[in-house]
Structure formats: C-alpha cells, structure tokens
Amino acid sequence: MSTAKSKQSPKAGTKKSPASSFTKWVVRAVVVFLFAALCSFLDSIKERWYVFDPPFLHDLARAAIAASPNSTQGMIDHIVANLTATYPSTQIALNTNSSEWVFNNAGGAMGAMYQIHVSITEYLIIFGTPLGTEGHSGVHTADDYFHVLVGEEWAFRPGALEMERYGPGDVNFMPRGVVKQYKMHEGCFALEYARGWIPLMLPFGFADTLTSTLDFGTFANTVRITGREIIRNLLIGKI
C-alpha cells in the first residue's frame, strides 16, 4: 500500500496592516519635524557663539597691510599677534603655527591655506596662491568675508555685465547662499572669515580632493588640523 504524502500549500505572505504602516509614517514625519525644528532653533541662536567681529577683522586686515606693505608674511604675523593679544585663550583657541599650510582644492580653484581658527560656527584662515587661480565659490551655510591682503580678486554673479574688483584692504562679502565665480590673480592672498555652520562647508572643501586630485596626504593633513582645532575650541566651550 502506497503512502500518500500530504501536499503543503505555500504560505501566503504576511500582509502589513494599514494601521501598522500608518504608524510608521507618522513616526517618520514626527522625527523629520523634530529634526527640522531643532535645526531652526539652533540656527536662530548661533550668533551667541560668535567671537569675531567683522568690522574689527576688516580694520585688522587694513592695519596689517599698513604695517607690512611689502611682506605678506609680515601681514600674517601682525594678524596672528594682534588676535592672540585681543582674545584670551580661555575664550577662543587660535593656531599660532603660521608654517602649517596645506593645499586646498575647491570649486575648481587651487590655493593654500593656513587655518588660524576653526570651530563649529566660525573659521578664520589665510588663503591664497602666488600663481593665481579661478573657480566656483560654492553654496554655503555661512556668511563669508574675504579680506584681500595682497593682489587682486575679481568676481561676478550671473546677470552682471561688469566684474566686481577687490584690492588690498577691500572685502568681498558673500552672505550665505550667494554664489559667484571668482578669480585671484598672481600673488593674491586674503584673510577669510566665515560665520555660520562650518561643518556643512567641509564637503565642498573636500569634494575636489576625493573626486579629482586624489591627494590623500593633503586630505589627511587637512582633516587632522581642522579636527584638532575644532576639538581644542570645544574643550574650552567654544561652539
């Protein structure tokens, strides 16, 4: 007598109940709303963490030019010495090693930078090149003040039929979200100050290295210096 094997019907897929799906979407919406509310709140109070004053930095850049009109290094030394004398180390951490330069490729432009200060809401750097460069400014979440120390910078926005021209002592102010093409002529160096959410600017600063130059030595050095300065400031309560 043969034994008949019972056939098992395939199990039907478990269906999610409409209530379960609705609950998940509600949770996701609440998380997104809370995150957006937190970002909006932090953005509304970020000014309480600013230390540098734009008019003061503009005056400082002009004073450095007057003190050392024929020496870019002299201007840098004047700026760093004045900053360390003005701001106590308990208020803000400054990088006084003016030999700590790294290449920076961003938006198609190439130069070198010395990071004087980097925190979550502010950065202050010397940026420039003796060769000249040109590129895209990037779209940023911070206001940017570009104080020309030596040489000349040109810039323009779409629709402008004449260029903007900035020489020593001038400042190219770019509110956050503003986009420009810019060109730095041979021997142009500037004191650049940004205030806003600095970490959100880093992808623009690293994109060319990761997708084009592949200069991972410079990338590692930049991350090391930037991270070190942010941590130094966090340790004294500077956001």
C-alpha positions as CSV (number, residue, x, y, z in Angstrom):
1,M,0.0,0.0,0.0
2,S,1.5,3.3,-1.0
3,T,1.7,6.2,1.4
4,A,0.4,9.4,0.0
5,K,2.3,12.5,1.0
6,S,0.3,15.4,2.0
7,K,0.9,18.5,0.0
8,Q,1.5,21.6,1.9
9,S,0.2,24.7,0.3
10,P,2.6,27.6,0.2
11,K,2.2,30.1,3.0
12,A,0.7,33.3,1.9
13,G,2.9,36.4,2.5
14,T,2.3,38.2,5.7
15,K,0.4,41.4,5.0
16,K,1.1,44.5,7.0
17,S,-1.9,46.0,8.5
18,P,-2.9,49.5,7.3
19,A,-2.7,50.7,10.9
20,S,1.0,49.5,11.2
21,S,2.0,51.3,8.0
22,F,0.3,54.5,9.1
23,T,2.0,54.4,12.5
24,K,5.4,54.1,10.8
25,W,4.8,57.1,8.5
26,V,3.6,59.1,11.5
27,V,6.7,58.3,13.4
28,R,8.9,59.3,10.5
29,A,7.0,62.5,10.0
30,V,7.4,63.4,13.7
31,V,11.2,62.6,13.5
32,V,11.6,64.8,10.5
33,F,9.6,67.6,12.1
34,L,11.6,67.5,15.3
35,F,14.9,67.5,13.4
36,A,13.8,70.5,11.3
37,A,12.6,72.3,14.5
38,L,15.9,71.6,16.2
39,C,17.9,72.9,13.2
40,S,15.7,76.0,13.0
41,F,16.2,76.7,16.7
42,L,20.0,76.2,16.6
43,D,20.2,78.5,13.6
44,S,18.3,81.2,15.4
45,I,20.7,81.2,18.3
46,K,24.0,80.5,16.6
47,E,25.1,84.2,16.9
48,R,25.6,83.7,20.7
49,W,28.6,81.6,19.9
50,Y,30.3,84.1,17.6
51,V,33.5,85.6,18.9
52,F,35.0,87.6,16.0
53,D,33.5,90.9,14.9
54,P,33.6,91.5,11.1
55,P,34.4,95.3,11.3
56,F,37.2,94.5,13.7
57,L,38.7,92.0,11.3
58,H,38.4,94.4,8.4
59,D,40.3,97.0,10.5
60,L,42.8,94.4,11.4
61,A,43.4,93.4,7.8
62,R,43.9,97.1,6.8
63,A,46.3,97.6,9.8
64,A,48.3,94.5,8.8
65,I,48.7,95.9,5.2
66,A,49.8,99.3,6.6
67,A,52.3,97.7,9.0
68,S,53.9,95.4,6.4
69,P,53.1,96.7,2.9
70,N,55.8,94.7,1.2
71,S,55.7,91.5,3.2
72,T,52.8,89.0,3.1
73,Q,54.4,87.1,6.0
74,G,54.7,90.3,7.9
75,M,50.9,90.8,7.5
76,I,50.2,87.3,8.7
77,D,52.4,87.7,11.7
78,H,50.7,91.1,12.5
79,I,47.3,89.5,12.3
80,V,48.1,86.5,14.5
81,A,49.9,88.6,17.1
82,N,47.0,91.0,17.3
83,L,44.5,88.2,17.6
84,T,46.4,86.4,20.4
85,A,46.7,89.8,22.3
86,T,43.0,90.6,21.8
87,Y,41.3,87.2,22.6
88,P,42.3,85.2,25.7
89,S,43.0,81.5,25.3
90,T,40.0,80.8,27.7
91,Q,37.7,82.4,25.2
92,I,38.9,81.0,21.9
93,A,41.7,78.7,20.6
94,L,44.0,80.0,17.9
95,N,46.5,78.2,15.8
96,T,49.6,80.3,16.0
97,N,51.8,78.0,13.9
98,S,51.9,80.1,10.7
99,S,54.0,77.5,9.0
100,E,51.1,75.0,9.0
101,W,50.0,75.4,5.4
102,V,48.1,72.9,3.3
103,F,46.8,72.8,-0.3
104,N,43.1,73.5,-0.8
105,N,41.2,72.4,-4.0
106,A,37.6,73.5,-4.1
107,G,35.2,74.5,-6.8
108,G,37.9,74.1,-9.4
109,A,40.2,76.6,-7.7
110,M,43.5,75.7,-6.1
111,G,45.5,77.5,-3.4
112,A,47.0,77.0,0.0
113,M,45.5,77.9,3.4
114,Y,46.7,78.4,7.0
115,Q,43.9,77.8,9.5
116,I,44.1,80.3,12.3
117,H,40.8,79.3,13.9
118,V,38.2,76.6,13.3
119,S,35.2,75.9,15.4
120,I,31.6,74.7,14.8
121,T,30.3,78.2,14.0
122,E,33.4,80.2,12.8
123,Y,36.6,79.9,10.8
124,L,39.4,82.3,10.1
125,I,42.1,81.4,7.6
126,I,44.7,82.9,5.3
127,F,44.1,81.7,1.7
128,G,45.9,82.4,-1.5
129,T,48.4,81.5,-4.1
130,P,51.4,83.1,-5.8
131,L,50.3,81.6,-9.1
132,G,46.7,82.8,-9.4
133,T,43.6,80.6,-9.6
134,E,39.9,80.7,-10.6
135,G,36.8,78.8,-9.7
136,H,33.3,78.5,-8.2
137,S,32.6,80.0,-4.8
138,G,30.4,77.1,-3.7
139,V,27.0,77.4,-2.0
140,H,27.5,77.7,1.8
141,T,25.6,77.8,5.0
142,A,27.8,80.6,6.4
143,D,28.4,84.3,5.6
144,D,31.8,84.8,4.1
145,Y,34.1,87.8,4.4
146,F,37.1,87.7,2.0
147,H,39.6,90.4,3.1
148,V,42.2,90.9,0.3
149,L,45.7,91.5,1.8
150,V,47.8,91.3,-1.3
151,G,47.0,91.2,-5.0
152,E,43.5,91.4,-6.5
153,E,40.4,89.3,-6.7
154,W,37.7,89.5,-9.4
155,A,34.2,88.2,-9.0
156,F,30.8,88.2,-10.7
157,R,27.3,86.8,-10.3
158,P,25.0,85.6,-13.2
159,G,23.5,88.5,-14.9
160,A,26.2,91.0,-14.0
161,L,27.8,92.5,-17.1
162,E,30.7,94.0,-15.2
163,M,33.0,92.3,-12.7
164,E,33.5,93.1,-9.1
165,R,37.1,94.1,-8.3
166,Y,38.7,93.8,-4.8
167,G,42.2,95.1,-4.0
168,P,44.2,95.2,-0.8
169,G,42.1,96.4,2.1
170,D,38.8,95.6,0.3
171,V,36.4,92.9,1.5
172,N,34.3,90.7,-0.7
173,F,31.2,89.9,1.4
174,M,29.1,86.9,0.4
175,P,26.0,86.2,2.5
176,R,25.2,82.5,2.9
177,G,23.6,81.1,-0.2
178,V,25.2,83.6,-2.6
179,V,27.1,82.0,-5.5
180,K,29.9,83.7,-7.5
181,Q,32.6,82.9,-10.0
182,Y,35.9,84.4,-8.7
183,K,39.4,84.8,-9.8
184,M,42.5,85.5,-7.7
185,H,45.4,87.0,-9.7
186,E,49.0,86.1,-9.2
187,G,50.3,86.7,-5.7
188,C,46.8,87.2,-4.2
189,F,46.4,86.3,-0.5
190,A,43.4,87.1,1.7
191,L,42.2,86.8,5.3
192,E,39.0,84.8,5.0
193,Y,36.4,84.8,7.8
194,A,33.2,82.6,7.8
195,R,30.4,82.6,10.4
196,G,27.7,80.0,10.3
197,W,27.6,76.2,10.3
198,I,31.2,75.4,9.4
199,P,31.0,71.6,9.2
200,L,28.4,71.9,6.4
201,M,31.0,73.7,4.4
202,L,33.5,70.8,4.6
203,P,32.0,68.6,1.8
204,F,32.7,71.4,-0.7
205,G,36.2,71.8,0.6
206,F,36.9,68.1,0.2
207,A,35.0,67.2,-2.9
208,D,37.8,68.0,-5.5
209,T,40.3,66.1,-3.5
210,L,38.1,63.0,-3.3
211,T,36.9,63.1,-6.9
212,S,39.8,64.7,-8.8
213,T,43.2,65.3,-7.3
214,L,43.2,62.2,-5.1
215,D,45.8,63.9,-2.9
216,F,45.0,61.9,0.2
217,G,48.1,63.1,2.0
218,T,46.8,66.7,1.9
219,F,43.3,65.4,2.7
220,A,44.5,63.6,5.9
221,N,46.6,66.6,6.9
222,T,43.6,69.0,6.5
223,V,41.3,66.7,8.4
224,R,43.9,66.4,11.2
225,I,44.3,70.2,11.6
226,T,40.6,71.0,11.2
227,G,39.6,68.3,13.7
228,R,42.3,69.3,16.1
229,E,41.2,73.0,16.1
230,I,37.5,72.2,16.5
231,I,38.2,69.9,19.4
232,R,40.5,72.5,21.1
233,N,37.7,75.0,20.9
234,L,35.1,72.6,22.1
235,L,37.2,71.8,25.2
236,I,37.0,75.5,26.3
237,G,33.3,75.7,25.5
238,K,33.6,77.5,22.1
239,I,31.0,76.1,19.8
